[in-house]
Structures are given as C-alpha cells and as structure tokens.
C-alpha cells in the first residue's frame, strides 16, 4: 500500500531531467572490512558533573504539552562534482538531482511547515578529490540545505558524517574519511561564505551549547508548533566511536568519553528545564546489517575495543556503546527518540537497557540516503510529533528510481503504519507501534521497505537479508 502524492504537492511537475553518476570504491575494494585499533584510552582530567544517572539531576520540570509539530530529516547526499551518467546501481548524487531534491523539499516545506530540518551527515562523494573540488561540494550541499528553507525562518541543523572531514586517513584507504571534524582550525563550514552561520542556519541564537563545535557536536533548543514548546536537539558526532576514526586520531577515546559526559549533562539539564530531548547522529550504535563475502558474524558499528575513560568512575573501562545505552536508559523519560543516517537504509533499531531484563528503552529511526550507492532509492523522512513532542508518525518520501535516473516528479509517500502495520492505539508513539507487533512481523515489515522502495514481498525482494535481524536490536555486551 502506498499513499498518493497530496494535491497540495502537485506543483512538483513531472519532466525535470536528472542524471546521476556511478560510484566505484577505490581500486574496487570494499570499505566494509572490520578495522580494529589497539589504542590505550587516555584519562579524562577535565571535571564533569556526574550526570550519568537521572537520580543525580535536579527535580525535573513537567513537560508542557502543546499542539505538536514535525521535522524533516535528510541524510547522505554524497554529491558528485559533475553530472555523469550512471549505468546501474551503486550511484551517487548528481548536482542536477540534488537541485531537484531541493525543489521538492521546498514545496514540502511550504505545504507542511515543519518546525525544523535536520541533516544527518555525509556531503561529498566517496571518491578522493582535490581539496578545491571537495570545497565546492561542501558548499553545494550546505547552500542547498539552506535553499530547502529559503524564504522562511525554519531552522536547518547539520551534524557531521564520516565523510565530512578535511583530514586524510592514511590508514583507511587514504581517504578523507573518519577523521576529526576540525583540521588545522578549519571545518567543512569554511567552504561557505559565512561559516559562523552553521551548524544551525536560521537559529544560531537557539544553540544551547556550542562549546564543542570544533569536535562536531552541540545542543540546540527548537520551538515546536503553535505553542512554541521547546525540543532540545542533541546533535552528536558518533563517527568518533568507529574503528576507522581511531586510525586517524589518537584522541578518539578522550573525545568520545567527553562527548558521553556532555550527553549525560545535557539530558539532565533538559529534564530539569522540562525540555524533551531528541538524539541525532550519523553512525548509529548496534550491529552492521550488511553481510560481506564469506562473513559469518556481523561487525559492530562502533569500535568494540574503545573503552570509556570519562568522569563517571563506575563506568570507566566499559565499552562506549554500553555507556551510551546506560545514559539513555537513565534519562529515558526525557528522551523522545533517536534519528541516524549512515546506513542509507530505511530501518529501525530498538535500544535496550543494560539491566537483567534488557528492557527496550527507545527507538532509533534510520533516515535513508539521498544517494543511491547502497542500492536504496533516494528518500527522506517527515517525522510527526505529538503535544508532548514524542514521535507518533513518519512519512517516507521516496523518489522514482529504476537504477539509473532518479526523479521527484512522481514520488511515493508512505506512512509509518504502512511500513509497520500495527493495531496500536491512535496517537501511539512510534516505539509503541513497533512494540505492538511480534518479532517476525517487525523484521519482515522492515525488510519489505529496507531500501526505501517496497520490495516484491517480505522479504522475497532481498537476495540476502544479511544481519538486519540482529541489527534491529541494540543491547549491551554480555
């Protein structure tokens, strides 16, 4: 079942000509090889308030209910420098298709008036390019994101993907990939005329904490709906938790630990202020659903050897992912959900607590890529929030794509209940909706729309379902 294009979006006329280009991995090599770095974790000597557990926070202010609202989430453009014909799958985004995407989003913004737009990272093509060409690509994506909200005061938030770096990762195929966000006091924002307008366009005054901007993470307060209820968006840089990042920086453990301390402090602060928090990131926690040639066990998305060395003595030495899950479980009442990019796919991940019951605490919604180089159709999400700013609906907008020339002339739009048919009560949160169906149904429903477009049948459209069943549940290490 699909939802037909609303008449108020009819101004997206057919006939826009687009081209896309084919992406090939460097030297034909796969870049999904598991990388393990044996790095000793440096100690954190900066003092931090112990806010890991919600009990340490001040008494929370009740969350005010309002009229609800919505936001758009886009990710993984992977923009090419020129329009080049693509002979099949595994293609990246041409400038003309990115321009067409901006036009489509502008029309959706005018029709739906979302409260904000968030971009979840990865701007350039994967190919190694001269710095001047990469700068043009960064400017093309950032300026394009600004264009999506042209003529409005709608905030546009950005957070970094693993490709959004200036440093060269010599040990990771020599690519500009998985490196610190700031290199020689420069970031991708230096590619645009006014770098200080970012990471929040049309809302820089709403940045609650920008003290870690150089490391690629920050907190912003966004007014939602007619009531102006505040949502605190915690834009994280989770690239730091990957094995490849440790190959580019010997500060990965220090930066990653400091970010977790900061996250706990922000969640405690938001709860005290009565502001629900949305966690946004590029690389999600959990297992990698892709199955490489001959691979019998899934890899972890985050480096399993990266141990926390932050301010919470009781957590020191534990895997960074486990610490993240502990923080989320402790602050669960104040968290509305999580969104992530990176996989390019239309999946979900249920996060579990580290207690004996391994209780499901939150739902992470993956936002598909605009680029098609993971065999996905170009897509993005429009997420609906209720009066308490909990996600209760999600429409996925999918471009027409036959493997060579994507177009927004006749898109497909389907809602969350189409993706995950369920009998949850009206107005139920997305987490409640997915929890209301059994494990097999949940998996089949996810596989059916995993590549954004609907497959022939669950899961007959997939020749290899990979490790996506395992990746759907994010639990603590044994």
Backbone torsions as a table, in degrees:
resi	resn	phi	psi	omega
1	UNK	NA	134.2	176.1
2	UNK	-127.2	156.4	177.7
3	UNK	-97.3	128.6	-177.8
4	UNK	-70.1	154.2	179.1
5	UNK	-61.3	124.0	180.0
6	UNK	-60.6	147.1	-178.3
7	UNK	-61.1	-30.0	-179.2
8	UNK	-71.1	-8.4	173.6
9	UNK	-102.7	12.5	-176.1
10	UNK	-65.7	-14.8	179.8
11	UNK	-69.3	-10.9	172.9
12	UNK	-79.2	84.0	-172.8
13	UNK	-71.7	151.8	175.2
14	UNK	-73.1	164.8	173.9
15	UNK	102.0	-0.9	177.0
16	UNK	-71.7	127.0	-177.2
17	UNK	-86.8	126.5	178.0
18	UNK	-131.4	151.9	173.4
19	UNK	-130.4	150.7	173.6
20	UNK	-131.6	170.9	-173.9
21	UNK	-127.0	154.2	-173.9
22	UNK	-88.0	138.2	179.2
23	UNK	-105.1	133.5	173.2
24	UNK	-123.1	135.1	177.8
25	UNK	-64.7	150.5	-179.5
26	UNK	-54.3	124.6	179.2
27	UNK	57.5	22.3	178.9
28	UNK	73.3	8.0	-176.1
29	UNK	-84.5	147.1	173.0
30	UNK	-76.6	141.1	177.4
31	UNK	-107.3	26.2	178.0
32	UNK	-101.1	7.1	179.9
33	UNK	-60.6	136.4	178.9
34	UNK	-69.1	130.2	178.7
35	UNK	-114.6	129.3	179.0
36	UNK	-122.6	125.0	179.4
37	UNK	-113.9	129.0	177.6
38	UNK	-92.3	86.9	-177.1
39	UNK	-115.3	127.2	176.7
40	UNK	-73.4	132.4	-176.3
41	UNK	-77.4	120.7	177.2
42	UNK	-72.5	152.3	-179.2
43	UNK	-76.5	150.4	174.2
44	UNK	-93.6	122.9	178.9
45	UNK	-111.7	2.4	174.8
46	UNK	-81.6	130.0	-179.3
47	UNK	-68.3	142.0	177.5
48	UNK	-135.7	146.8	172.2
49	UNK	-67.1	138.9	-179.5
50	UNK	-80.2	91.4	-176.7
51	UNK	-115.5	20.1	-178.9
52	UNK	-60.0	-38.9	-177.0
53	UNK	-107.0	142.2	-176.1
54	UNK	-61.4	-26.6	-178.7
55	UNK	-63.8	-21.2	-179.3
56	UNK	-82.9	-9.6	-177.8
57	UNK	-83.7	160.4	175.1
58	UNK	-66.9	164.1	-179.9
59	UNK	-56.8	127.5	-175.6
60	UNK	-72.1	145.9	171.7
61	UNK	-80.9	132.8	179.0
62	UNK	-55.2	138.9	179.3
63	UNK	-73.9	121.6	-179.6
64	UNK	-74.2	134.2	177.2
65	UNK	-89.0	143.9	-179.7
66	UNK	-132.7	-148.1	-176.5
67	UNK	-91.1	-7.1	-176.1
68	UNK	83.8	178.5	-178.1
69	UNK	-173.2	-152.6	-178.1
70	UNK	-164.6	166.6	172.5
71	UNK	-148.4	156.9	174.9
72	UNK	-100.0	139.3	177.7
73	UNK	-125.6	120.6	178.0
74	UNK	-120.9	158.5	-179.8
75	UNK	-159.6	159.1	165.0
76	UNK	52.4	65.2	174.8
77	UNK	-73.2	-43.6	-177.7
78	UNK	49.5	64.9	-172.7
79	UNK	-76.0	133.3	173.2
80	UNK	-83.2	161.3	-179.0
81	UNK	-81.1	-24.6	-179.6
82	UNK	-141.4	162.6	173.5
83	UNK	-77.6	122.2	179.4
84	UNK	-137.3	135.0	-178.0
85	UNK	-61.1	142.4	179.0
86	UNK	-112.8	124.7	-176.1
87	UNK	-80.6	-8.6	-177.7
88	UNK	-174.4	-141.5	-177.9
89	UNK	-78.7	-179.0	179.0
90	UNK	59.9	50.6	-178.9
91	UNK	-110.1	157.7	176.3
92	UNK	-109.2	-176.7	-167.6
93	UNK	-91.6	125.7	176.7
94	UNK	-80.4	155.2	176.6
95	UNK	-55.7	-37.2	-178.3
96	UNK	-69.2	-38.2	177.8
97	UNK	-71.2	-34.3	175.7
98	UNK	-64.0	-38.7	176.6
99	UNK	-64.6	-40.9	178.8
100	UNK	-66.3	-36.9	177.4
101	UNK	-62.3	-42.5	178.0
102	UNK	-59.9	-42.7	179.6
103	UNK	-61.7	-43.0	179.7
104	UNK	-64.0	-45.1	-179.0
105	UNK	-65.2	-38.5	177.1
106	UNK	-57.1	-42.4	-179.8
107	UNK	-67.4	-39.0	177.0
108	UNK	-65.8	-40.8	178.1
109	UNK	-60.6	-43.8	179.5
110	UNK	-64.0	-34.4	-177.0
111	UNK	-81.3	-39.4	-170.6
112	UNK	-104.9	-20.1	-179.4
113	UNK	49.3	61.8	176.3
114	UNK	-64.0	156.6	-177.1
115	UNK	-77.0	-27.5	174.4
116	UNK	-161.3	167.1	176.4
117	UNK	-123.7	134.7	177.0
118	UNK	-124.8	136.4	177.6
119	UNK	-110.5	127.9	-169.7
120	UNK	-99.9	20.8	168.3
121	UNK	101.5	166.7	-177.9
122	UNK	74.4	98.6	-178.4
123	UNK	-103.2	-44.5	-172.4
124	UNK	-91.5	164.3	168.7
125	UNK	-56.8	155.5	179.3
126	UNK	-71.7	-20.4	-176.1
127	UNK	-67.8	147.6	175.7
128	UNK	-73.7	128.8	-177.6
129	UNK	-134.3	157.4	174.9
130	UNK	-57.9	152.6	-176.1
131	UNK	-57.9	-38.0	-178.5
132	UNK	-65.7	-37.0	178.9
133	UNK	-70.1	-41.9	177.8
134	UNK	-62.0	-39.8	177.8
135	UNK	-60.7	-40.3	178.0
136	UNK	-63.4	-37.9	179.0
137	UNK	-67.8	-45.8	177.3
138	UNK	-56.2	-46.1	179.9
139	UNK	-63.8	-38.1	-179.4
140	UNK	-63.7	-39.1	179.8
141	UNK	-76.2	-46.6	-178.5
142	UNK	-62.8	-46.0	177.7
143	UNK	-64.7	-35.2	177.2
144	UNK	-65.6	-38.9	176.3
145	UNK	-62.8	-39.3	174.8
146	UNK	-62.2	-36.6	179.7
147	UNK	-64.2	-29.5	-177.7
148	UNK	-63.3	-25.2	179.1
149	UNK	-112.6	22.0	-177.1
150	UNK	-57.1	135.7	178.0
151	UNK	79.4	6.8	179.1
152	UNK	-126.4	173.1	172.9
153	UNK	-107.9	20.9	-179.1
154	UNK	-70.0	124.0	179.1
155	UNK	-63.6	140.7	174.2
156	UNK	-118.7	115.7	-176.8
157	UNK	-103.7	141.2	178.7
158	UNK	-124.6	144.2	167.5
159	UNK	-137.9	154.4	-169.8
160	UNK	-79.8	141.4	167.8
161	UNK	-95.9	173.8	-177.7
162	UNK	-65.7	-24.5	178.9
163	UNK	-84.7	-7.6	-174.8
164	UNK	-91.0	57.0	-178.5
165	UNK	-133.3	155.5	179.6
166	UNK	-98.2	-24.4	-178.3
167	UNK	-72.5	154.0	-179.9
168	UNK	-99.3	122.9	-179.5
169	UNK	-91.7	89.5	-174.1
170	UNK	-59.1	-32.9	-177.4
171	UNK	-90.6	1.2	176.3
172	UNK	-120.7	69.3	178.2
173	UNK	60.5	17.9	177.9
174	UNK	64.9	30.2	-176.8
175	UNK	-99.4	158.4	167.7
176	UNK	-78.9	84.7	-168.6
177	UNK	-158.1	138.8	175.4
178	UNK	54.2	49.2	176.7
179	UNK	-123.6	168.6	178.5
180	UNK	-55.3	149.3	-177.8
181	UNK	-65.4	-33.5	179.3
182	UNK	-107.3	131.9	179.4
183	UNK	-131.9	116.9	-179.0
184	UNK	52.8	45.5	177.9
185	UNK	64.5	15.5	178.4
186	UNK	-117.2	149.4	173.5
187	UNK	-133.9	179.7	177.3
188	UNK	-62.4	-21.8	179.5
189	UNK	-66.3	-21.6	179.3
190	UNK	-69.6	-6.6	177.6
191	UNK	-78.7	-16.6	-179.3
192	UNK	-103.6	165.7	-174.1
193	UNK	-63.7	-36.0	-177.2
194	UNK	-127.7	85.3	-176.3
195	UNK	-59.8	-28.5	-175.2
196	UNK	-72.3	-9.8	176.2
197	UNK	-71.5	-19.4	-178.2
198	UNK	-103.3	158.3	15.9
199	UNK	-88.8	1.1	178.0
200	UNK	-122.9	107.4	178.0
201	UNK	-84.3	138.8	-178.6
202	UNK	67.4	14.3	-178.9
203	UNK	-162.6	28.8	-177.4
204	UNK	-60.9	-28.5	178.8
205	UNK	-68.9	-15.9	-178.4
206	UNK	-90.8	3.7	177.9
207	UNK	-71.6	116.7	-178.9
208	UNK	-74.8	-42.4	-179.0
209	UNK	-145.5	109.8	177.2
210	UNK	-112.5	18.7	-175.1
211	UNK	-69.3	-16.5	179.8
212	UNK	-112.4	25.7	179.7
213	UNK	-56.8	-36.3	-179.4
214	UNK	-64.3	-27.5	178.3
215	UNK	-93.5	1.2	172.3
216	UNK	89.1	17.8	176.0
217	UNK	-138.8	154.2	-174.3
218	UNK	-165.9	172.5	176.4
219	UNK	-124.3	138.3	178.5
220	UNK	-131.6	146.4	177.8
221	UNK	-107.3	118.4	-174.3
222	UNK	-116.6	125.7	175.7
223	UNK	-73.6	138.3	-174.9
224	UNK	-121.5	132.3	173.2
225	UNK	68.7	-178.4	-178.5
226	UNK	-64.5	-28.6	-178.9
227	UNK	-77.2	-17.1	-179.5
228	UNK	71.6	22.1	175.7
229	UNK	-57.2	142.1	-174.2
230	UNK	-93.1	130.2	170.2
231	UNK	-107.7	129.7	176.2
232	UNK	-94.9	116.6	179.1
233	UNK	-95.7	120.9	177.9
234	UNK	-102.6	99.9	-177.3
235	UNK	-88.4	111.3	-172.6
236	UNK	-101.4	159.8	171.9
237	UNK	-113.1	86.2	-177.1
238	UNK	-85.5	-0.4	173.6
239	UNK	-59.5	-29.1	-176.8
240	UNK	-63.1	-21.1	-176.5
241	UNK	-90.3	4.7	-178.0
242	UNK	-92.0	156.0	179.4
243	UNK	-62.0	-38.0	-178.0
244	UNK	-64.4	-33.2	-179.6
245	UNK	-64.4	-36.6	179.8
246	UNK	-65.3	-20.6	177.1
247	UNK	-75.5	-20.0	-177.3
248	UNK	-102.4	-20.7	-175.1
249	UNK	-143.5	132.8	175.4
250	UNK	-86.8	4.6	177.7
251	UNK	-103.3	10.7	-175.1
252	UNK	-57.4	-46.1	-177.9
253	UNK	-65.7	-42.9	-179.9
254	UNK	-63.2	-47.2	-179.2
255	UNK	-66.8	-42.5	-179.4
256	UNK	-64.8	-40.1	178.2
257	UNK	-66.2	-43.4	179.2
258	UNK	-62.0	-36.8	-180.0
259	UNK	-67.0	-38.8	177.7
260	UNK	-65.9	-39.7	175.2
261	UNK	-60.9	-43.5	179.4
262	UNK	-63.5	-41.1	179.5
263	UNK	-60.1	-46.6	179.6
264	UNK	-61.6	-40.7	179.3
265	UNK	-65.4	-42.0	179.8
266	UNK	-65.4	-40.2	179.2
267	UNK	-65.9	-39.1	176.9
268	UNK	-65.9	-41.8	179.2
269	UNK	-64.5	-43.0	-179.9
270	UNK	-64.2	-40.4	180.0
271	UNK	-64.9	-41.1	178.3
272	UNK	-62.0	-37.3	-179.3
273	UNK	-81.4	-5.1	-177.6
274	UNK	72.6	28.5	-179.2
275	UNK	-107.9	113.1	174.0
276	UNK	-58.0	149.2	-176.6
277	UNK	-117.9	136.0	172.9
278	UNK	-110.0	127.5	177.5
279	UNK	-97.2	126.0	-179.1
280	UNK	-124.3	142.0	-175.3
281	UNK	-158.6	169.8	175.2
282	UNK	-92.9	-68.2	-177.8
283	UNK	-84.9	117.6	-179.0
284	UNK	-77.6	159.5	170.8
285	UNK	-74.7	168.9	177.4
286	UNK	108.3	-165.3	-177.0
287	UNK	-92.8	156.1	176.3
288	UNK	-84.6	121.8	-177.6
289	UNK	-73.9	-17.6	-178.1
290	UNK	-72.8	144.8	177.1
291	UNK	-113.6	115.5	177.3
292	UNK	-79.3	172.0	-179.5
293	UNK	-60.8	122.8	177.9
294	UNK	75.3	5.3	-176.6
295	UNK	-78.1	127.8	-178.6
296	UNK	-107.0	-18.6	179.5
297	UNK	-129.7	143.4	179.6
298	UNK	-74.2	148.7	172.6
299	UNK	-85.8	159.2	173.2
300	UNK	-86.8	146.7	176.9
301	UNK	-70.7	-35.2	178.7
302	UNK	-101.5	147.5	-177.3
303	UNK	-59.6	115.8	-177.8
304	UNK	-69.2	-13.9	-178.7
305	UNK	-97.8	3.4	-178.2
306	UNK	-90.6	111.0	-175.8
307	UNK	-101.3	139.2	179.7
308	UNK	-66.7	134.5	177.5
309	UNK	-134.0	42.0	-176.5
310	UNK	-90.5	-157.3	-170.7
311	UNK	-80.9	-15.8	-179.1
312	UNK	-88.1	104.2	-174.2
313	UNK	-59.3	-34.5	-178.5
314	UNK	-69.2	-18.8	-178.9
315	UNK	-99.1	-13.4	-173.6
316	UNK	-58.8	137.5	-179.7
317	UNK	90.5	-9.3	179.5
318	UNK	-85.7	156.7	178.3
319	UNK	-60.3	138.8	-178.1
320	UNK	-54.6	-39.8	-178.5
321	UNK	-64.4	-40.1	178.2
322	UNK	-63.3	-39.0	178.5
323	UNK	-64.2	-42.6	176.6
324	UNK	-58.2	-45.7	-179.8
325	UNK	-64.8	-36.1	176.9
326	UNK	-64.1	-43.6	180.0
327	UNK	-63.0	-45.6	-178.7
328	UNK	-63.3	-42.3	179.4
329	UNK	-63.8	-39.2	-178.3
330	UNK	-67.6	-31.2	-176.2
331	UNK	-110.5	17.6	-174.3
332	UNK	-52.3	-39.4	-178.1
333	UNK	-60.7	-25.1	-178.0
334	UNK	-98.9	1.9	-178.2
335	UNK	-103.4	129.8	179.1
336	UNK	-87.9	-26.8	-178.9
337	UNK	160.3	-174.9	-179.4
338	UNK	-134.7	147.3	172.4
339	UNK	-130.2	147.8	-178.6
340	UNK	-149.7	159.7	174.9
341	UNK	-112.4	-137.7	170.1
342	UNK	78.1	-46.9	-177.0
343	UNK	-76.5	-20.0	-175.5
344	UNK	70.1	1.2	-171.7
345	UNK	-111.1	166.0	-173.4
346	UNK	-100.7	64.2	-176.6
347	UNK	-110.2	-177.4	173.2
348	UNK	-134.1	157.3	174.2
349	UNK	-136.9	128.1	175.8
350	UNK	-95.5	124.5	-179.3
351	UNK	-91.8	136.9	-176.8
352	UNK	-112.0	153.6	173.5
353	UNK	-76.7	167.7	179.6
354	UNK	-95.2	9.1	178.5
355	UNK	-79.0	176.3	-175.3
356	UNK	-61.9	-31.4	-178.8
357	UNK	-78.6	-16.3	-177.7
358	UNK	49.4	50.9	-176.6
359	UNK	-64.7	139.4	174.3
360	UNK	-71.3	124.4	-176.3
361	UNK	-105.3	-42.6	-175.1
362	UNK	-144.9	163.7	176.0
363	UNK	-113.3	129.8	172.6
364	UNK	-102.3	125.2	179.2
365	UNK	-102.3	122.7	177.1
366	UNK	-84.5	136.4	179.6
367	UNK	-101.3	122.3	-179.0
368	UNK	-62.4	161.0	179.8
369	UNK	-84.2	154.0	168.5
370	UNK	-73.9	-37.6	174.3
371	UNK	-68.6	150.3	-177.9
372	UNK	-106.4	16.5	-171.1
373	UNK	-75.8	0.4	171.4
374	UNK	-108.7	23.4	179.7
375	UNK	69.8	12.1	177.9
376	UNK	-89.3	151.5	169.8
377	UNK	-74.2	148.0	176.9
378	UNK	-62.0	133.1	-176.3
379	UNK	-159.8	162.1	171.6
380	UNK	-151.2	176.5	-173.7
381	UNK	-124.8	145.8	171.0
382	UNK	-114.3	109.0	-172.6
383	UNK	-103.8	129.1	-176.5
384	UNK	-98.1	139.2	-179.6
385	UNK	-117.0	143.6	176.6
386	UNK	-87.0	-171.2	-176.3
387	UNK	-63.7	-25.4	176.3
388	UNK	-91.8	8.2	178.4
389	UNK	66.9	28.1	172.7
390	UNK	-89.5	138.8	176.3
391	UNK	-66.0	123.2	-178.6
392	UNK	-123.8	-5.8	179.5
393	UNK	-158.0	154.3	178.4
394	UNK	-152.3	114.7	174.8
395	UNK	-95.9	129.1	177.1
396	UNK	-100.2	121.9	179.2
397	UNK	-99.3	121.1	-172.1
398	UNK	-122.8	127.2	177.5
399	UNK	-74.3	152.6	172.4
400	UNK	-68.6	132.6	-175.7
401	UNK	-154.2	124.6	179.1
402	UNK	-113.3	16.5	178.8
403	UNK	104.5	-5.8	-177.8
404	UNK	-138.3	-43.1	-172.7
405	UNK	-133.5	90.7	179.1
406	UNK	-70.3	154.8	-180.0
407	UNK	-154.5	146.8	175.3
408	UNK	-98.0	13.3	-178.1
409	UNK	-64.4	-38.2	-179.1
410	UNK	-137.3	70.7	-175.9
411	UNK	-72.7	160.8	170.5
412	UNK	-100.5	138.6	177.3
413	UNK	-129.5	124.3	175.8
414	UNK	-133.0	150.0	-176.6
415	UNK	-95.3	176.6	-174.7
416	UNK	-64.4	-37.8	-179.3
417	UNK	-70.5	-21.7	172.8
418	UNK	-74.4	-42.7	177.9
419	UNK	-66.0	-41.7	-178.8
420	UNK	-127.8	79.5	-179.4
421	UNK	-56.1	127.3	-176.2
422	UNK	-151.4	165.2	-178.9
423	UNK	-112.4	26.5	178.2
424	UNK	-64.4	157.0	-178.3
425	UNK	-62.5	148.4	177.0
426	UNK	-54.3	136.7	179.9
427	UNK	84.3	3.9	179.6
428	UNK	-66.9	149.2	178.4
429	UNK	-66.8	162.7	177.6
430	UNK	-59.4	-39.4	178.3
431	UNK	-62.5	-44.6	178.9
432	UNK	-62.5	-35.8	179.4
433	UNK	-65.5	-45.4	-178.9
434	UNK	-73.7	-27.8	177.1
435	UNK	-73.7	-17.1	-177.2
436	UNK	-82.4	-6.6	177.8
437	UNK	-113.6	154.7	-174.6
438	UNK	-78.1	171.2	-171.9
439	UNK	-59.9	-43.0	-178.4
440	UNK	-66.3	-43.6	178.7
441	UNK	-63.0	-41.7	-178.8
442	UNK	-60.8	-44.0	179.8
443	UNK	-66.5	-47.7	-178.1
444	UNK	-61.7	-40.4	179.2
445	UNK	-64.4	-38.9	179.1
446	UNK	-67.5	-44.7	-179.6
447	UNK	-63.1	-32.8	-176.9
448	UNK	-62.6	-34.2	-178.9
449	UNK	-117.5	19.8	-173.0
450	UNK	-57.9	-37.9	-177.6
451	UNK	-94.9	24.2	178.0
452	UNK	80.0	-51.0	175.2
453	UNK	-78.5	158.7	179.6
454	UNK	-80.2	131.9	177.5
455	UNK	-80.4	174.3	-175.7
456	UNK	-61.3	-28.0	179.4
457	UNK	176.6	151.5	-174.0
458	UNK	-78.9	120.2	-11.7
459	UNK	-107.1	36.1	-171.4
460	UNK	-60.8	-19.0	178.4
461	UNK	-77.2	-5.7	-179.6
462	UNK	-108.8	122.2	177.7
463	UNK	-73.7	-26.4	179.1
464	UNK	-144.8	108.9	-179.7
465	UNK	-73.0	-0.7	175.2
466	UNK	58.6	-141.0	179.8
467	UNK	-110.3	32.0	-173.8
468	UNK	-71.0	-26.7	174.3
469	UNK	-62.5	-48.1	-179.2
470	UNK	-65.7	-35.9	-177.0
471	UNK	-71.2	-18.0	-176.7
472	UNK	-71.4	-21.1	-179.3
473	UNK	-115.7	124.7	-179.8
474	UNK	-110.5	106.5	-176.6
475	UNK	-121.8	165.5	178.9
476	UNK	-70.4	156.6	177.5
477	UNK	-66.6	151.4	-177.7
478	UNK	-59.7	NA	NA
